[in-house]
Amino acid sequence: PVVNANLQRWFFFPKMFCPTNSASIGRKQVVKWCIAQPSAPQEKLQGLIDYACGVVDCSAIQPGGSCYYPNMILSHADYALNQLYRYKSSCNLYIATITSVNPSYGSCMYS
C-alpha cells in the first residue's frame, strides 16, 4: 500500500513512544497492550488502521475475523495498534495508551 508521507511522519517522527510491551516485576511477567484512546480523532484512527494493516496481519478485523465485531473504528484501531505494538515494540501515545488489562473479548484474542 502507498502511505501518504504526511501520515507516515505523523506516526513515526518525534512523538512520545513507549518502547516495551512487557516488564518483569519480581518473578511475574507483566504483559502490556497498546490500545486506542477513545478521544482520538476517528480519521487518525482510520489512518492508523490503514497503515498498520499494510505492515502486520489484520485478518482478525476483516469481515469474518474473530475481532471484526463490534465493527467500529475504535475497536479495530485497538487491535491494529496492538498488533503494531507487538511488531515494532512502540506505541504512539498521542492516539494510544498502554494498559496491563487484557483487552481480549469473546473469541477475539489479543497477543
N, CA, C and O atoms as a printed pandas DataFrame, in Angstrom:
     atom_number atom_name residue_name chain_id  residue_number  x_coord  y_coord  z_coord
0              1         N          PRO        A               1    0.810   -1.198    0.000
1              2        CA          PRO        A               1    0.000    0.000    0.000
2              3         C          PRO        A               1    0.853    1.261    0.000
3              4         O          PRO        A               1    1.958    1.282    0.542
4              5         N          VAL        A               2    0.335    2.279   -0.600
5              6        CA          VAL        A               2    1.016    3.565   -0.638
6              7         C          VAL        A               2    0.673    4.314    0.642
7              8         O          VAL        A               2   -0.496    4.434    1.008
8              9         N          VAL        A               3    1.697    4.814    1.316
9             10        CA          VAL        A               3    1.483    5.537    2.567
10            11         C          VAL        A               3    1.784    7.007    2.330
11            12         O          VAL        A               3    2.882    7.357    1.898
12            13         N          ASN        A               4    0.823    7.862    2.609
13            14        CA          ASN        A               4    0.981    9.290    2.480
14            15         C          ASN        A               4    2.163    9.739    3.339
15            16         O          ASN        A               4    2.263    9.340    4.499
16            17         N          ALA        A               5    3.053   10.553    2.794
17            18        CA          ALA        A               5    4.245   10.996    3.529
18            19         C          ALA        A               5    3.883   11.739    4.810
19            20         O          ALA        A               5    4.549   11.565    5.831
20            21         N          ASN        A               6    2.841   12.561    4.771
21            22        CA          ASN        A               6    2.434   13.269    5.980
22            23         C          ASN        A               6    1.914   12.304    7.034
23            24         O          ASN        A               6    2.192   12.468    8.222
24            25         N          LEU        A               7    1.159   11.297    6.602
25            26        CA          LEU        A               7    0.648   10.290    7.526
26            27         C          LEU        A               7    1.810    9.521    8.152
27            28         O          LEU        A               7    1.817    9.269    9.357
28            29         N          GLN        A               8    2.781    9.153    7.336
29            30        CA          GLN        A               8    3.939    8.431    7.843
30            31         C          GLN        A               8    4.690    9.294    8.858
31            32         O          GLN        A               8    5.108    8.788    9.899
32            33         N          ARG        A               9    4.867   10.575    8.578
33            34        CA          ARG        A               9    5.529   11.479    9.519
34            35         C          ARG        A               9    4.748   11.552   10.821
35            36         O          ARG        A               9    5.334   11.537   11.904
36            37         N          TRP        A              10    3.421   11.633   10.715
37            38        CA          TRP        A              10    2.582   11.766   11.900
38            39         C          TRP        A              10    2.749   10.571   12.830
39            40         O          TRP        A              10    2.740   10.734   14.050
40            41         N          PHE        A              11    2.902    9.370   12.270
41            42        CA          PHE        A              11    3.016    8.179   13.101
42            43         C          PHE        A              11    4.408    7.963   13.680
43            44         O          PHE        A              11    4.518    7.477   14.806
44            45         N          PHE        A              12    5.458    8.297   12.972
45            46        CA          PHE        A              12    6.765    7.820   13.396
46            47         C          PHE        A              12    7.835    8.854   13.692
47            48         O          PHE        A              12    8.888    8.478   14.207
48            49         N          PHE        A              13    7.640   10.095   13.407
49            50        CA          PHE        A              13    8.674   11.047   13.718
50            51         C          PHE        A              13    8.416   11.665   15.073
51            52         O          PHE        A              13    7.302   11.595   15.593
52            53         N          PRO        A              14    9.454   12.280   15.655
53            54        CA          PRO        A              14    9.479   12.572   17.085
54            55         C          PRO        A              14    8.127   12.756   17.757
55            56         O          PRO        A              14    7.497   13.809   17.668
56            57         N          LYS        A              15    7.719   11.725   18.411
57            58        CA          LYS        A              15    6.492   11.660   19.193
58            59         C          LYS        A              15    6.844   10.973   20.508
59            60         O          LYS        A              15    7.999   10.614   20.737
60            61         N          MET        A              16    5.871   10.795   21.351
61            62        CA          MET        A              16    6.085   10.031   22.574
62            63         C          MET        A              16    5.827    8.566   22.264
63            64         O          MET        A              16    4.756    8.213   21.770
64            65         N          PHE        A              17    6.788    7.721   22.548
65            66        CA          PHE        A              17    6.630    6.297   22.309
66            67         C          PHE        A              17    6.925    5.526   23.576
67            68         O          PHE        A              17    7.793    5.917   24.356
68            69         N          CYS        A              18    6.225    4.454   23.783
69            70        CA          CYS        A              18    6.501    3.527   24.873
70            71         C          CYS        A              18    7.192    2.338   24.240
71            72         O          CYS        A              18    6.558    1.615   23.471
72            73         N          PRO        A              19    8.477    2.100   24.529
73            74        CA          PRO        A              19    9.251    1.116   23.789
74            75         C          PRO        A              19    9.176   -0.326   24.265
75            76         O          PRO        A              19    9.881   -1.164   23.702
76            77         N          THR        A              20    8.387   -0.665   25.243
77            78        CA          THR        A              20    8.367   -2.058   25.681
78            79         C          THR        A              20    6.948   -2.585   25.742
79            80         O          THR        A              20    6.000   -1.816   25.904
80            81         N          ASN        A              21    6.799   -3.910   25.611
81            82        CA          ASN        A              21    5.464   -4.477   25.701
82            83         C          ASN        A              21    5.341   -5.496   26.825
83            84         O          ASN        A              21    4.324   -6.183   26.926
84            85         N          SER        A              22    6.347   -5.603   27.659
85            86        CA          SER        A              22    6.248   -6.416   28.867
86            87         C          SER        A              22    7.335   -5.988   29.835
87            88         O          SER        A              22    8.331   -5.385   29.438
88            89         N          ALA        A              23    7.140   -6.300   31.094
89            90        CA          ALA        A              23    8.119   -5.949   32.116
90            91         C          ALA        A              23    8.080   -7.013   33.202
91            92         O          ALA        A              23    7.054   -7.658   33.417
92            93         N          SER        A              24    9.182   -7.185   33.868
93            94        CA          SER        A              24    9.227   -8.143   34.965
94            95         C          SER        A              24    9.064   -7.420   36.283
95            96         O          SER        A              24    9.716   -6.407   36.535
96            97         N          ILE        A              25    8.198   -7.941   37.115
97            98        CA          ILE        A              25    8.042   -7.441   38.476
98            99         C          ILE        A              25    8.296   -8.648   39.357
99           100         O          ILE        A              25    7.472   -9.557   39.444
100          101         N          GLY        A              26    9.457   -8.643   40.015
101          102        CA          GLY        A              26    9.838   -9.832   40.767
102          103         C          GLY        A              26    9.972  -10.986   39.790
103          104         O          GLY        A              26   10.730  -10.895   38.824
104          105         N          ARG        A              27    9.254  -12.056   40.026
105          106        CA          ARG        A              27    9.270  -13.208   39.122
106          107         C          ARG        A              27    8.103  -13.188   38.138
107          108         O          ARG        A              27    8.063  -13.991   37.206
108          109         N          LYS        A              28    7.167  -12.288   38.338
109          110        CA          LYS        A              28    5.977  -12.242   37.496
110          111         C          LYS        A              28    6.214  -11.366   36.265
111          112         O          LYS        A              28    6.702  -10.241   36.377
112          113         N          GLN        A              29    5.869  -11.883   35.114
113          114        CA          GLN        A              29    5.967  -11.133   33.866
114          115         C          GLN        A              29    4.654  -10.376   33.667
115          116         O          GLN        A              29    3.586  -10.987   33.628
116          117         N          VAL        A              30    4.728   -9.061   33.542
117          118        CA          VAL        A              30    3.539   -8.238   33.327
118          119         C          VAL        A              30    3.459   -7.920   31.839
119          120         O          VAL        A              30    4.367   -7.308   31.275
120          121         N          VAL        A              31    2.380   -8.335   31.217
121          122        CA          VAL        A              31    2.186   -8.092   29.789
122          123         C          VAL        A              31    1.407   -6.804   29.630
123          124         O          VAL        A              31    0.507   -6.504   30.415
124          125         N          LYS        A              32    1.761   -6.045   28.605
125          126        CA          LYS        A              32    1.088   -4.777   28.320
126          127         C          LYS        A              32    0.530   -4.802   26.913
127          128         O          LYS        A              32    1.034   -5.509   26.040
128          129         N          TRP        A              33   -0.509   -4.026   26.705
129          130        CA          TRP        A              33   -1.135   -3.896   25.403
130          131         C          TRP        A              33   -1.224   -2.419   25.055
131          132         O          TRP        A              33   -1.330   -1.568   25.938
132          133         N          CYS        A              34   -1.181   -2.123   23.776
133          134        CA          CYS        A              34   -1.320   -0.764   23.259
134          135         C          CYS        A              34   -2.699   -0.687   22.606
135          136         O          CYS        A              34   -2.979   -1.409   21.649
136          137         N          ILE        A              35   -3.556    0.188   23.125
137          138        CA          ILE        A              35   -4.905    0.343   22.572
138          139         C          ILE        A              35   -5.197    1.822   22.313
139          140         O          ILE        A              35   -4.544    2.706   22.868
140          141         N          ALA        A              36   -6.170    2.064   21.476
141          142        CA          ALA        A              36   -6.527    3.435   21.087
142          143         C          ALA        A              36   -7.151    4.203   22.248
143          144         O          ALA        A              36   -7.858    3.640   23.084
144          145         N          GLN        A              37   -6.869    5.497   22.275
145          146        CA          GLN        A              37   -7.549    6.380   23.222
146          147         C          GLN        A              37   -8.944    6.659   22.655
147          148         O          GLN        A              37   -9.069    7.012   21.482
148          149         N          PRO        A              38   -9.981    6.508   23.460
149          150        CA          PRO        A              38  -11.343    6.772   22.961
150          151         C          PRO        A              38  -11.515    8.185   22.410
151          152         O          PRO        A              38  -12.378    8.409   21.561
152          153         N          SER        A              39  -10.719    9.134   22.872
153          154        CA          SER        A              39  -10.835   10.522   22.415
154          155         C          SER        A              39  -10.042   10.804   21.138
155          156         O          SER        A              39  -10.112   11.913   20.610
156          157         N          ALA        A              40   -9.294    9.829   20.634
157          158        CA          ALA        A              40   -8.501   10.039   19.416
158          159         C          ALA        A              40   -9.432   10.305   18.230
159          160         O          ALA        A              40  -10.483    9.675   18.112
160          161         N          PRO        A              41   -9.047   11.234   17.354
161          162        CA          PRO        A              41   -9.886   11.536   16.185
162          163         C          PRO        A              41  -10.073   10.300   15.296
163          164         O          PRO        A              41   -9.124    9.563   15.031
164          165         N          GLN        A              42  -11.298   10.091   14.848
165          166        CA          GLN        A              42  -11.627    8.933   14.008
166          167         C          GLN        A              42  -10.748    8.856   12.758
167          168         O          GLN        A              42  -10.328    7.769   12.361
168          169         N          GLU        A              43  -10.471   10.006   12.138
169          170        CA          GLU        A              43   -9.661    9.980   10.912
170          171         C          GLU        A              43   -8.225    9.549   11.198
171          172         O          GLU        A              43   -7.601    8.905   10.355
172          173         N          LYS        A              44   -7.692    9.891   12.364
173          174        CA          LYS        A              44   -6.344    9.444   12.744
174          175         C          LYS        A              44   -6.351    7.938   12.985
175          176         O          LYS        A              44   -5.428    7.231   12.579
176          177         N          LEU        A              45   -7.403    7.453   13.650
177          178        CA          LEU        A              45   -7.512    6.015   13.909
178          179         C          LEU        A              45   -7.662    5.236   12.607
179          180         O          LEU        A              45   -7.055    4.178   12.442
180          181         N          GLN        A              46   -8.473    5.758   11.679
181          182        CA          GLN        A              46   -8.635    5.071   10.395
182          183         C          GLN        A              46   -7.314    5.049    9.631
183          184         O          GLN        A              46   -6.971    4.046    9.006
184          185         N          GLY        A              47   -6.575    6.156    9.681
185          186        CA          GLY        A              47   -5.260    6.191    9.035
186          187         C          GLY        A              47   -4.316    5.187    9.654
187          188         O          GLY        A              47   -3.536    4.547    8.949
188          189         N          LEU        A              48   -4.378    5.041   10.972
189          190        CA          LEU        A              48   -3.549    4.063   11.668
190          191         C          LEU        A              48   -3.919    2.647   11.236
191          192         O          LEU        A              48   -3.037    1.826   10.983
192          193         N          ILE        A              49   -5.207    2.357   11.150
193          194        CA          ILE        A              49   -5.654    1.031   10.715
194          195         C          ILE        A              49   -5.127    0.746    9.315
195          196         O          ILE        A              49   -4.584   -0.328    9.060
196          197         N          ASP        A              50   -5.286    1.709    8.407
197          198        CA          ASP        A              50   -4.819    1.543    7.030
198          199         C          ASP        A              50   -3.319    1.278    6.991
199          200         O          ASP        A              50   -2.865    0.378    6.285
200          201         N          TYR        A              51   -2.553    2.051    7.742
201          202        CA          TYR        A              51   -1.100    1.863    7.774
202          203         C          TYR        A              51   -0.738    0.506    8.389
203          204         O          TYR        A              51   -0.014   -0.286    7.786
204          205         N          ALA        A              52   -1.255    0.251    9.599
205          206        CA          ALA        A              52   -0.885   -0.964   10.333
206          207         C          ALA        A              52   -1.210   -2.222    9.539
207          208         O          ALA        A              52   -0.426   -3.171    9.523
208          209         N          CYS        A              53   -2.353   -2.230    8.889
209          210        CA          CYS        A              53   -2.768   -3.429    8.164
210          211         C          CYS        A              53   -1.964   -3.650    6.891
211          212         O          CYS        A              53   -2.090   -4.693    6.250
212          213         N          GLY        A              54   -1.141   -2.679    6.523
213          214        CA          GLY        A              54   -0.179   -2.868    5.443
214          215         C          GLY        A              54    1.138   -3.428    5.956
215          216         O          GLY        A              54    2.004   -3.815    5.172
216          217         N          VAL        A              55    1.286   -3.470    7.283
217          218        CA          VAL        A              55    2.540   -3.915    7.908
218          219         C          VAL        A              55    2.356   -5.233    8.672
219          220         O          VAL        A              55    3.211   -6.116    8.612
220          221         N          VAL        A              56    1.250   -5.355    9.380
221          222        CA          VAL        A              56    1.010   -6.533   10.223
222          223         C          VAL        A              56   -0.263   -7.260    9.773
223          224         O          VAL        A              56   -1.028   -6.743    8.958
224          225         N          ASP        A              57   -0.475   -8.440   10.301
225          226        CA          ASP        A              57   -1.652   -9.240    9.964
226          227         C          ASP        A              57   -2.888   -8.686   10.670
227          228         O          ASP        A              57   -2.970   -8.692   11.898
228          229         N          CYS        A              58   -3.835   -8.215    9.888
229          230        CA          CYS        A              58   -5.085   -7.674   10.432
230          231         C          CYS        A              58   -6.279   -8.525   10.023
231          232         O          CYS        A              58   -7.409   -8.037   10.027
232          233         N          SER        A              59   -6.054   -9.773    9.675
233          234        CA          SER        A              59   -7.153  -10.625    9.220
234          235         C          SER        A              59   -8.242  -10.765   10.285
235          236         O          SER        A              59   -9.404  -10.990    9.946
236          237         N          ALA        A              60   -7.889  -10.637   11.556
237          238        CA          ALA        A              60   -8.875  -10.775   12.632
238          239         C          ALA        A              60   -9.917   -9.661   12.619
239          240         O          ALA        A              60  -11.017   -9.849   13.138
240          241         N          ILE        A              61   -9.592   -8.494   12.030
241          242        CA          ILE        A              61  -10.564   -7.389   11.998
242          243         C          ILE        A              61  -11.211   -7.233   10.624
243          244         O          ILE        A              61  -11.901   -6.249   10.359
244          245         N          GLN        A              62  -10.979   -8.212    9.759
245          246        CA          GLN        A              62  -11.647   -8.242    8.454
246          247         C          GLN        A              62  -12.976   -8.980    8.616
247          248         O          GLN        A              62  -13.132   -9.748    9.564
248          249         N          PRO        A              63  -13.952   -8.763    7.700
249          250        CA          PRO        A              63  -15.225   -9.484    7.801
250          251         C          PRO        A              63  -14.990  -10.992    7.964
251          252         O          PRO        A              63  -14.225  -11.600    7.216
252          253         N          GLY        A              64  -15.655  -11.568    8.943
253          254        CA          GLY        A              64  -15.490  -12.989    9.235
254          255         C          GLY        A              64  -14.395  -13.279   10.239
255          256         O          GLY        A              64  -14.292  -14.403   10.729
256          257         N          GLY        A              65  -13.564  -12.275   10.560
257          258        CA          GLY        A              65  -12.470  -12.455   11.515
258          259         C          GLY        A              65  -12.976  -12.459   12.950
259          260         O          GLY        A              65  -14.074  -11.981   13.234
260          261         N          SER        A              66  -12.174  -12.998   13.841
261          262        CA          SER        A              66  -12.587  -13.153   15.240
262          263         C          SER        A              66  -12.764  -11.831   15.983
263          264         O          SER        A              66  -13.409  -11.796   17.031
264          265         N          CYS        A              67  -12.196  -10.736   15.450
265          266        CA          CYS        A              67  -12.306   -9.419   16.108
266          267         C          CYS        A              67  -13.050   -8.403   15.247
267          268         O          CYS        A              67  -12.972   -7.201   15.503
268          269         N          TYR        A              68  -13.771   -8.873   14.228
269          270        CA          TYR        A              68  -14.482   -7.952   13.342
270          271         C          TYR        A              68  -15.603   -7.207   14.081
271          272         O          TYR        A              68  -15.817   -6.015   13.856
272          273         N          TYR        A              69  -16.307   -7.915   14.955
273          274        CA          TYR        A              69  -17.372   -7.281   15.736
274          275         C          TYR        A              69  -16.856   -6.913   17.109
275          276         O          TYR        A              69  -16.148   -7.724   17.706
276          277         N          PRO        A              70  -17.158   -5.753   17.650
277          278        CA          PRO        A              70  -18.017   -4.764   17.007
278          279         C          PRO        A              70  -17.291   -4.084   15.850
279          280         O          PRO        A              70  -16.103   -3.774   15.944
280          281         N          ASN        A              71  -18.010   -3.861   14.772
281          282        CA          ASN        A              71  -17.448   -3.247   13.574
282          283         C          ASN        A              71  -17.409   -1.732   13.772
283          284         O          ASN        A              71  -18.215   -0.986   13.215
284          285         N          MET        A              72  -16.435   -1.303   14.592
285          286        CA          MET        A              72  -16.272    0.127   14.903
286          287         C          MET        A              72  -14.806    0.492   14.735
287          288         O          MET        A              72  -13.922   -0.327   14.983
288          289         N          ILE        A              73  -14.555    1.716   14.315
289          290        CA          ILE        A              73  -13.183    2.168   14.107
290          291         C          ILE        A              73  -12.365    2.017   15.382
291          292         O          ILE        A              73  -11.236    1.530   15.328
292          293         N          LEU        A              74  -12.904    2.422   16.525
293          294        CA          LEU        A              74  -12.150    2.347   17.778
294          295         C          LEU        A              74  -11.746    0.909   18.099
295          296         O          LEU        A              74  -10.605    0.658   18.485
296          297         N          SER        A              75  -12.661   -0.019   17.945
297          298        CA          SER        A              75  -12.372   -1.422   18.224
298          299         C          SER        A              75  -11.311   -1.973   17.269
299          300         O          SER        A              75  -10.387   -2.665   17.696
300          301         N          HIS        A              76  -11.444   -1.667   15.995
301          302        CA          HIS        A              76  -10.466   -2.138   15.011
302          303         C          HIS        A              76   -9.109   -1.467   15.237
303          304         O          HIS        A              76   -8.068   -2.099   15.058
304          305         N          ALA        A              77   -9.117   -0.198   15.626
305          306        CA          ALA        A              77   -7.858    0.509   15.912
306          307         C          ALA        A              77   -7.162   -0.114   17.117
307          308         O          ALA        A              77   -5.937   -0.235   17.122
308          309         N          ASP        A              78   -7.921   -0.512   18.138
309          310        CA          ASP        A              78   -7.322   -1.194   19.293
310          311         C          ASP        A              78   -6.514   -2.401   18.825
311          312         O          ASP        A              78   -5.357   -2.580   19.206
312          313         N          TYR        A              79   -7.138   -3.212   18.004
313          314        CA          TYR        A              79   -6.475   -4.437   17.543
314          315         C          TYR        A              79   -5.257   -4.108   16.678
315          316         O          TYR        A              79   -4.182   -4.677   16.869
316          317         N          ALA        A              80   -5.429   -3.191   15.730
317          318        CA          ALA        A              80   -4.330   -2.831   14.825
318          319         C          ALA        A              80   -3.164   -2.200   15.588
319          320         O          ALA        A              80   -2.006   -2.522   15.324
320          321         N          LEU        A              81   -3.462   -1.307   16.528
321          322        CA          LEU        A              81   -2.403   -0.692   17.337
322          323         C          LEU        A              81   -1.626   -1.745   18.119
323          324         O          LEU        A              81   -0.398   -1.695   18.185
324          325         N          ASN        A              82   -2.341   -2.694   18.707
325          326        CA          ASN        A              82   -1.666   -3.717   19.491
326          327         C          ASN        A              82   -0.818   -4.633   18.610
327          328         O          ASN        A              82    0.278   -5.029   19.004
328          329         N          GLN        A              83   -1.316   -4.969   17.427
329          330        CA          GLN        A              83   -0.516   -5.781   16.503
330          331         C          GLN        A              83    0.767   -5.039   16.119
331          332         O          GLN        A              83    1.844   -5.633   16.071
332          333         N          LEU        A              84    0.642   -3.749   15.849
333          334        CA          LEU        A              84    1.811   -2.931   15.506
334          335         C          LEU        A              84    2.757   -2.824   16.699
335          336         O          LEU        A              84    3.976   -2.841   16.529
336          337         N          TYR        A              85    2.205   -2.715   17.890
337          338        CA          TYR        A              85    2.990   -2.663   19.129
338          339         C          TYR        A              85    3.814   -3.928   19.293
339          340         O          TYR        A              85    4.985   -3.862   19.665
340          341         N          ARG        A              86    3.217   -5.068   19.021
341          342        CA          ARG        A              86    3.943   -6.343   19.110
342          343         C          ARG        A              86    5.057   -6.406   18.066
343          344         O          ARG        A              86    6.137   -6.933   18.334
344          345         N          TYR        A              87    4.794   -5.876   16.896
345          346        CA          TYR        A              87    5.752   -5.940   15.792
346          347         C          TYR        A              87    6.895   -4.928   15.954
347          348         O          TYR        A              87    8.059   -5.266   15.736
348          349         N          LYS        A              88    6.567   -3.701   16.332
349          350        CA          LYS        A              88    7.562   -2.631   16.397
350          351         C          LYS        A              88    8.016   -2.291   17.809
351          352         O          LYS        A              88    8.967   -1.529   17.983
352          353         N          SER        A              89    7.356   -2.841   18.815
353          354        CA          SER        A              89    7.666   -2.559   20.228
354          355         C          SER        A              89    7.588   -1.072   20.559
355          356         O          SER        A              89    8.369   -0.570   21.366
356          357         N          SER        A              90    6.650   -0.376   19.938
357          358        CA          SER        A              90    6.428    1.024   20.282
358          359         C          SER        A              90    4.946    1.339   20.133
359          360         O          SER        A              90    4.244    0.750   19.312
360          361         N          CYS        A              91    4.494    2.278   20.945
361          362        CA          CYS        A              91    3.084    2.668   20.959
362          363         C          CYS        A              91    3.012    4.189   20.907
363          364         O          CYS        A              91    3.573    4.865   21.769
364          365         N          ASN        A              92    2.336    4.725   19.919
365          366        CA          ASN        A              92    2.209    6.172   19.773
366          367         C          ASN        A              92    1.230    6.695   20.812
367          368         O          ASN        A              92    0.019    6.522   20.675
368          369         N          LEU        A              93    1.750    7.329   21.841
369          370        CA          LEU        A              93    0.928    7.764   22.965
370          371         C          LEU        A              93    0.099    9.016   22.690
371          372         O          LEU        A              93   -0.607    9.495   23.576
372          373         N          TYR        A              94    0.177    9.545   21.478
373          374        CA          TYR        A              94   -0.693   10.657   21.107
374          375         C          TYR        A              94   -2.088   10.169   20.744
375          376         O          TYR        A              94   -3.059   10.915   20.871
376          377         N          ILE        A              95   -2.197    8.928   20.294
377          378        CA          ILE        A              95   -3.514    8.379   19.955
378          379         C          ILE        A              95   -3.805    7.076   20.690
379          380         O          ILE        A              95   -4.892    6.514   20.557
380          381         N          ALA        A              96   -2.846    6.602   21.458
381          382        CA          ALA        A              96   -2.994    5.315   22.128
382          383         C          ALA        A              96   -2.572    5.405   23.585
383          384         O          ALA        A              96   -2.030    6.413   24.038
384          385         N          THR        A              97   -2.832    4.342   24.289
385          386        CA          THR        A              97   -2.432    4.243   25.680
386          387         C          THR        A              97   -1.971    2.819   25.956
387          388         O          THR        A              97   -2.349    1.884   25.250
388          389         N          ILE        A              98   -1.158    2.666   26.982
389          390        CA          ILE        A              98   -0.679    1.349   27.392
390          391         C          ILE        A              98   -1.558    0.870   28.542
391          392         O          ILE        A              98   -1.868    1.628   29.462
392          393         N          THR        A              99   -1.952   -0.394   28.476
393          394        CA          THR        A              99   -2.747   -0.969   29.550
394          395         C          THR        A              99   -2.182   -2.327   29.949
395          396         O          THR        A              99   -1.589   -3.032   29.132
396          397         N          SER        A             100   -2.373   -2.680   31.205
397          398        CA          SER        A             100   -1.987   -4.022   31.661
398          399         C          SER        A             100   -3.231   -4.899   31.785
399          400         O          SER        A             100   -3.148   -6.040   32.239
400          401         N          VAL        A             101   -4.390   -4.361   31.379
401          402        CA          VAL        A             101   -5.640   -5.122   31.373
402          403         C          VAL        A             101   -5.821   -5.709   29.973
403          404         O          VAL        A             101   -5.898   -4.974   28.989
404          405         N          ASN        A             102   -5.888   -7.014   29.897
405          406        CA          ASN        A             102   -6.021   -7.700   28.612
406          407         C          ASN        A             102   -7.319   -7.272   27.920
407          408         O          ASN        A             102   -8.402   -7.470   28.470
408          409         N          PRO        A             103   -7.221   -6.683   26.708
409          410        CA          PRO        A             103   -8.413   -6.214   26.002
410          411         C          PRO        A             103   -9.139   -7.320   25.214
411          412         O          PRO        A             103  -10.115   -7.032   24.521
412          413         N          SER        A             104   -8.685   -8.560   25.307
413          414        CA          SER        A             104   -9.339   -9.665   24.598
414          415         C          SER        A             104  -10.784   -9.795   25.060
415          416         O          SER        A             104  -11.111   -9.491   26.207
416          417         N          TYR        A             105  -11.641  -10.249   24.155
417          418        CA          TYR        A             105  -13.059  -10.467   24.487
418          419         C          TYR        A             105  -13.601  -11.593   23.606
419          420         O          TYR        A             105  -13.208  -11.734   22.447
420          421         N          GLY        A             106  -14.498  -12.382   24.165
421          422        CA          GLY        A             106  -15.084  -13.482   23.398
422          423         C          GLY        A             106  -14.012  -14.307   22.711
423          424         O          GLY        A             106  -13.074  -14.777   23.355
424          425         N          SER        A             107  -14.152  -14.484   21.391
425          426        CA          SER        A             107  -13.151  -15.241   20.625
426          427         C          SER        A             107  -12.054  -14.334   20.075
427          428         O          SER        A             107  -11.154  -14.809   19.383
428          429         N          CYS        A             108  -12.115  -13.039   20.373
429          430        CA          CYS        A             108  -11.088  -12.080   19.910
430          431         C          CYS        A             108   -9.953  -12.055   20.932
431          432         O          CYS        A             108  -10.092  -11.510   22.027
432          433         N          MET        A             109   -8.836  -12.653   20.549
433          434        CA          MET        A             109   -7.695  -12.747   21.458
434          435         C          MET        A             109   -6.573  -11.809   20.993
435          436         O          MET        A             109   -6.102  -11.884   19.859
436          437         N          TYR        A             110   -6.173  -10.942   21.892
437          438        CA          TYR        A             110   -5.040  -10.041   21.638
438          439         C          TYR        A             110   -3.780  -10.759   22.108
439          440         O          TYR        A             110   -3.772  -11.383   23.169
440          441         N          SER        A             111   -2.723  -10.668   21.318
441          442        CA          SER        A             111   -1.475  -11.327   21.725
442          443         C          SER        A             111   -0.662  -10.418   22.606
443          444         O          SER        A             111    0.422  -10.796   23.049
